[in-house]
């Protein structure tokens, strides 16, 4: 179901300030807290003494105090204080998770602690690169993380799910598509030539008025649950079909889908651009447009999940456009199977 030996996004750094925060990751309750030294800790959200959630406690220096009987645990999970007695039982501890702050996100390793290499964190550097502007948030979705990944790997649905933002009817037809393996995972490229720009592109003011465009989508999947998307458009016939994009509208959408349970997902996303830096009106435009599109996705994904409640998620009637979604699932399934085999 889950690949445990992986880094997962657990939150935005900017949101973890004074109070501990509880989050369910891969069906495990985790409490995140920031000590007075500014460093983040991640512990199982369960006091071993009398089973109270540690997230109901308070920060004590660089450690976390249980809100029930005042036991204090440091970031390693060791109990360092028992207010009611001097002696601390040697086995009194709580599970600790490796945690790293990078690219404005808090990353938690959910598997073998000895395998937690920060070099394995995918590169989401555009989130904090001063040459780009980023806006984003977290969507909570009552659907499996695999369904969210499927949705992102096949953007042909934009023509039907997102007609008021990033899609229009012409986008579903006559697309040139390729799928190939990469060093990190999988890449899907989709090109649709000589079509009207969708509403979001028109509102950007970055394209010639009244002209058709060539649209591209470059979608990169990194297991278990990361998708980077480079989309855009340029006036038809001006080079996009040959891979020249710089003169057009370029947008990137970065996505991290962290499983909460088998059927619910913490969906972290950001819209990235390299133009109009520092312009709050443009920030608002793209935040609102992408937020609206992802709200449309959420409704569809949750409806899918409801339909799957008593049935199997089958690809019996797969279409050509499903190639990226299916191959991404196969990559993940192989990694999960390999991990399970290594544990036995």
C-alpha positions as CSV (number, residue, x, y, z in Angstrom):
1,X,0.0,0.0,0.0
2,X,2.7,2.5,1.0
3,X,6.4,2.8,0.3
4,X,7.9,3.5,3.8
5,X,11.5,4.1,2.9
6,X,10.8,7.5,1.5
7,X,10.7,11.1,2.4
8,X,7.2,12.6,2.6
9,X,6.1,16.2,2.9
10,X,4.4,16.7,6.2
11,X,3.8,20.5,6.2
12,X,4.9,24.0,5.2
13,X,7.8,25.4,7.3
14,X,6.0,28.7,7.6
15,X,3.1,27.1,9.4
16,X,5.0,25.4,12.2
17,X,5.7,28.2,14.7
18,X,4.7,28.1,18.3
19,X,2.4,25.1,18.8
20,X,3.0,21.4,18.1
21,X,1.0,20.0,15.1
22,X,-0.5,16.6,14.7
23,X,-0.7,15.0,11.3
24,X,-1.5,11.4,10.2
25,X,1.1,10.1,7.8
26,X,0.8,6.6,6.2
27,X,-1.7,5.8,9.0
28,X,0.8,6.8,11.7
29,X,0.0,9.7,14.0
30,X,3.0,12.1,14.0
31,X,3.5,15.3,16.0
32,X,5.7,18.1,14.5
33,X,7.2,20.7,16.8
34,X,9.7,23.5,16.5
35,X,12.1,24.0,19.5
36,X,13.4,27.3,20.7
37,X,16.5,26.7,18.7
38,X,14.4,26.7,15.5
39,X,14.9,23.1,14.7
40,X,12.0,20.7,13.9
41,X,11.3,17.5,15.7
42,X,8.9,14.7,14.6
43,X,7.7,12.1,17.1
44,X,4.9,9.5,17.2
45,X,2.0,11.4,18.6
46,X,1.5,9.1,21.6
47,X,2.8,9.4,25.1
48,X,4.0,6.0,26.2
49,X,2.9,6.7,29.8
50,X,-0.9,7.0,29.6
51,X,-1.5,7.3,25.8
52,X,-2.2,11.0,25.6
53,X,-1.5,12.7,22.2
54,X,1.8,14.6,22.6
55,X,0.3,17.2,20.2
56,X,-1.8,18.4,23.2
57,X,1.3,19.4,25.0
58,X,3.7,22.3,25.0
59,X,7.1,23.2,23.8
60,X,9.7,23.1,26.5
61,X,13.0,24.5,25.3
62,X,14.0,22.3,22.4
63,X,11.7,19.4,23.6
64,X,8.0,18.6,23.9
65,X,6.1,18.2,27.1
66,X,3.1,15.9,27.4
67,X,0.0,17.8,28.3
68,X,-1.3,15.1,30.6
69,X,1.4,14.3,33.2
70,X,4.2,16.6,32.1
71,X,6.7,14.1,30.8
72,X,9.3,15.8,28.5
73,X,10.7,14.1,25.3
74,X,13.5,15.4,23.2
75,X,13.8,15.2,19.4
76,X,15.4,11.8,19.6
77,X,12.3,10.5,21.4
78,X,14.1,10.0,24.8
79,X,12.3,11.0,27.9
80,X,14.4,13.6,29.7
81,X,12.1,14.6,32.5
82,X,9.4,13.1,34.7
83,X,8.0,15.9,37.0
84,X,6.7,13.4,39.6
85,X,10.0,11.6,40.2
86,X,13.7,12.0,39.8
87,X,14.4,8.6,38.2
88,X,13.5,8.2,34.5
89,X,12.8,4.6,33.4
90,X,15.4,3.6,30.8
91,X,12.9,2.3,28.3
92,X,10.6,5.3,28.5
93,X,10.8,6.8,25.0
94,X,8.7,7.5,22.0
95,X,9.3,6.8,18.3
96,X,11.2,9.5,16.5
97,X,11.2,10.2,12.8
98,X,14.1,11.7,10.8
99,X,13.0,15.2,9.7
100,X,14.4,17.8,7.3
101,X,13.3,21.3,6.3
102,X,14.0,22.0,2.7
103,X,12.4,24.1,-0.1
104,X,9.9,25.6,2.4
105,X,8.5,22.1,3.2
106,X,8.9,19.8,6.2
107,X,10.0,16.3,5.1
108,X,9.6,13.2,7.3
109,X,11.1,9.8,6.7
110,X,8.6,7.1,7.5
111,X,10.8,4.0,7.1
112,X,14.1,2.5,8.3
113,X,15.9,5.3,10.2
114,X,19.3,4.1,9.0
115,X,18.3,4.6,5.4
116,X,17.1,8.2,5.8
117,X,19.5,10.0,3.5
118,X,18.5,13.7,2.9
119,X,20.1,13.4,-0.6
120,X,17.0,11.3,-1.6
121,X,14.7,14.3,-1.1
122,X,13.5,15.3,-4.6
123,X,14.6,18.7,-6.0
124,X,11.8,21.2,-5.5
125,X,14.2,24.1,-5.6
126,X,11.9,26.4,-7.6
127,X,9.8,26.8,-4.4
128,X,12.5,28.9,-2.8
129,X,14.6,30.1,-5.8
130,X,14.5,33.9,-5.9
131,X,14.3,33.7,-9.7
132,X,10.8,32.3,-9.4
133,X,7.5,33.2,-7.7
134,X,5.7,30.5,-5.9
135,X,2.1,30.4,-4.5
136,X,0.5,27.3,-3.0
137,X,-1.3,25.5,-0.2
138,X,-2.4,22.1,1.1
139,X,-5.5,20.4,-0.2
140,X,-7.0,17.7,2.0
141,X,-8.5,15.1,-0.3
142,X,-10.8,12.1,0.6
143,X,-9.2,10.0,-2.1
144,X,-6.2,7.7,-2.4
145,X,-2.9,9.3,-3.2
146,X,-2.6,7.0,-6.3
147,X,-5.8,8.5,-7.7
148,X,-4.3,12.0,-7.3
149,X,-1.2,10.9,-9.1
150,X,-3.2,9.3,-11.9
151,X,-5.0,12.6,-12.3
152,X,-1.8,14.6,-12.7
153,X,-0.1,12.1,-15.0
154,X,-3.0,12.4,-17.6
155,X,-3.9,16.0,-18.1
156,X,-6.3,15.3,-21.0
157,X,-9.0,15.6,-18.4
158,X,-8.4,19.3,-18.2
159,X,-10.7,19.7,-21.3
160,X,-13.7,18.4,-19.3
161,X,-13.0,19.0,-15.6
162,X,-11.4,22.5,-15.9
163,X,-13.2,24.4,-18.7
164,X,-13.3,27.7,-16.7
165,X,-9.5,27.7,-15.9
166,X,-6.8,25.6,-17.6
167,X,-8.9,23.6,-20.1
168,X,-11.0,23.9,-23.2
169,X,-12.6,21.3,-25.5
170,X,-9.9,21.5,-28.2
171,X,-7.3,20.4,-25.7
172,X,-8.5,16.8,-25.6
173,X,-8.0,16.2,-29.3
174,X,-5.1,15.7,-31.7
175,X,-2.5,15.6,-28.9
176,X,1.0,14.3,-29.6
177,X,2.1,12.3,-26.5
178,X,5.2,10.4,-25.5
179,X,6.1,8.5,-22.3
180,X,9.7,7.6,-21.3
181,X,11.6,6.5,-18.3
182,X,14.0,8.9,-16.7
183,X,16.8,8.7,-14.1
184,X,14.3,9.8,-11.4
185,X,11.2,8.0,-12.7
186,X,8.9,8.8,-15.6
187,X,8.2,11.6,-18.1
188,X,5.1,12.3,-20.0
189,X,5.2,14.9,-22.8
190,X,2.0,16.2,-24.4
191,X,1.8,18.8,-27.2
192,X,-1.4,20.2,-28.7
193,X,-1.0,22.6,-31.6
194,X,-3.0,25.5,-32.9
195,X,-5.7,25.6,-30.3
196,X,-7.4,28.6,-28.5
197,X,-5.8,29.4,-25.1
198,X,-7.7,28.4,-22.0
199,X,-9.2,31.0,-19.7
200,X,-6.3,31.1,-17.2
201,X,-3.8,31.6,-20.1
202,X,-5.9,34.5,-21.5
203,X,-6.1,36.1,-18.0
204,X,-2.3,36.0,-17.7
205,X,-1.8,38.7,-20.4
206,X,1.3,36.8,-21.6
207,X,-0.1,35.7,-24.9
208,X,-1.1,37.5,-28.1
209,X,-4.8,38.5,-28.0
210,X,-7.0,36.5,-30.4
211,X,-4.3,34.1,-31.5
212,X,-4.3,30.3,-31.3
213,X,-1.4,28.8,-29.4
214,X,0.7,25.6,-29.3
215,X,0.3,24.1,-25.8
216,X,2.8,21.8,-24.0
217,X,2.8,19.7,-20.9
218,X,5.9,18.1,-19.5
219,X,5.0,15.8,-16.5
220,X,7.7,14.2,-14.4
221,X,6.8,11.5,-11.9
222,X,9.1,10.6,-9.0
223,X,8.1,7.7,-6.8
224,X,6.3,7.4,-4.5
225,X,4.1,10.5,-4.8
226,X,5.8,13.5,-6.4
227,X,4.8,15.1,-9.7
228,X,6.4,18.1,-11.3
229,X,4.6,19.7,-14.2
230,X,5.9,22.3,-16.7
231,X,3.0,23.7,-18.8
232,X,2.6,26.6,-21.1
233,X,1.7,28.0,-24.5
234,X,3.1,30.2,-27.2
235,X,1.6,31.6,-30.4
236,X,1.0,28.8,-32.8
237,X,3.8,28.1,-35.2
238,X,6.5,30.1,-33.2
239,X,8.6,27.2,-32.1
240,X,6.9,25.4,-29.2
241,X,6.4,22.3,-31.4
242,X,10.2,22.1,-31.7
243,X,10.7,22.6,-28.0
244,X,11.3,26.3,-27.8
245,X,9.3,27.6,-24.9
246,X,11.0,30.7,-23.5
247,X,9.0,33.3,-25.5
248,X,5.7,31.9,-24.3
249,X,3.8,31.6,-21.1
250,X,5.6,29.2,-18.8
251,X,4.2,27.8,-15.6
252,X,5.3,25.0,-13.3
253,X,3.0,23.1,-10.9
254,X,4.8,21.2,-8.1
255,X,2.9,18.4,-6.3
256,X,3.5,16.2,-3.3
257,X,0.8,13.8,-2.4
258,X,1.3,12.4,1.1
259,X,-0.9,9.5,2.1
260,X,-2.9,10.0,5.3
261,X,-4.7,6.7,5.0
262,X,-5.4,4.3,2.1
263,X,-8.2,6.5,1.0
264,X,-7.2,10.1,2.1
265,X,-4.4,12.3,1.1
266,X,-2.6,15.5,2.2
267,X,-2.0,17.2,-1.1
268,X,0.7,19.9,-1.1
269,X,1.0,22.0,-4.3
270,X,2.5,25.2,-5.6
271,X,2.2,27.2,-8.8
272,X,5.5,28.6,-10.0
273,X,6.3,31.2,-12.6
274,X,9.3,33.1,-13.7
275,X,7.6,36.4,-14.8
276,X,6.0,39.3,-12.9
277,X,8.0,38.6,-9.7
278,X,6.9,40.5,-6.7
279,X,3.5,41.4,-8.2
280,X,0.8,40.5,-5.7
281,X,-2.0,40.8,-8.3
282,X,-0.3,38.1,-10.4
283,X,0.3,36.0,-7.3
284,X,-3.5,36.2,-6.6
285,X,-4.4,35.4,-10.2
286,X,-2.5,32.2,-10.4
287,X,-3.2,31.2,-6.8
288,X,-7.0,31.6,-7.4
289,X,-6.9,29.9,-10.8
290,X,-5.0,26.9,-9.7
291,X,-6.9,26.6,-6.5
292,X,-10.1,26.5,-8.5
293,X,-8.8,23.9,-10.8
294,X,-7.6,21.7,-7.9
295,X,-11.0,22.1,-6.2
296,X,-12.6,20.8,-9.4
297,X,-10.1,17.9,-9.2
298,X,-10.9,17.2,-5.6
299,X,-14.6,16.8,-6.3
300,X,-14.0,14.4,-9.1
301,X,-11.4,12.4,-7.1
302,X,-13.6,12.0,-4.1
303,X,-16.5,10.9,-6.3
304,X,-14.1,8.3,-7.9
305,X,-13.1,7.1,-4.4
306,X,-16.7,6.7,-3.4
307,X,-17.3,4.5,-6.5
308,X,-14.3,2.4,-5.6
309,X,-15.5,1.8,-2.0
310,X,-16.8,-1.7,-2.8
311,X,-14.9,-2.4,-6.0
312,X,-11.4,-2.9,-7.5
313,X,-9.5,-0.1,-9.1
314,X,-9.3,-1.7,-12.6
315,X,-7.5,-0.5,-15.8
316,X,-9.5,-3.0,-17.9
317,X,-10.6,-0.2,-20.3
318,X,-7.3,1.8,-20.4
319,X,-6.9,4.5,-23.0
320,X,-3.8,5.7,-24.8
321,X,-3.7,8.8,-22.5
322,X,-3.5,6.5,-19.5
323,X,0.0,5.3,-20.3
324,X,1.8,7.6,-17.9
325,X,-0.6,6.8,-15.0
326,X,-0.2,3.1,-15.5
327,X,3.5,3.2,-15.8
328,X,3.8,5.4,-12.7
329,X,1.8,2.8,-10.8
330,X,4.0,0.0,-12.0
331,X,7.1,1.8,-10.9
332,X,5.6,2.3,-7.4
333,X,4.3,-1.3,-7.2
334,X,7.8,-2.6,-7.9
335,X,9.3,-0.5,-5.2
336,X,6.8,-1.5,-2.6
337,X,7.2,-5.2,-3.5
338,X,11.0,-4.9,-3.3
339,X,10.7,-3.2,0.1
340,X,8.3,-5.9,1.4
341,X,10.7,-8.6,0.1
342,X,13.6,-7.0,1.9
343,X,11.7,-7.1,5.1
344,X,11.1,-10.8,5.0
